Amino acid sequence: MCNWTAWWFRPGPEHPVDPVVDQIADMALHSLRWPDESRHLRPAGPTGVIARLEEELGSLRRMLEDSPDRGV
């Protein structure tokens, strides 16, 4: 959606640009920050980031293993 904003959005009196800009900025910031429930698990330095990524990959692997359409 964000990539295609230039194609679908037409600003005007009934469709101001500010809410769209705010929404896209909010989505971008939320994609970069740690979820609130993981705040205490924030990694310390590059080694911590790698450890956190490995945990997340393990979680994703388990989800895929449990998925009924894992072979797709």
Secondary structure as UniProt FT lines:
FT   TURN            3..4
FT   HELIX           5..8
FT   TURN            13..14
FT   HELIX           17..32
FT   HELIX           36..41
FT   HELIX           45..66
FT   TURN            68..71
//
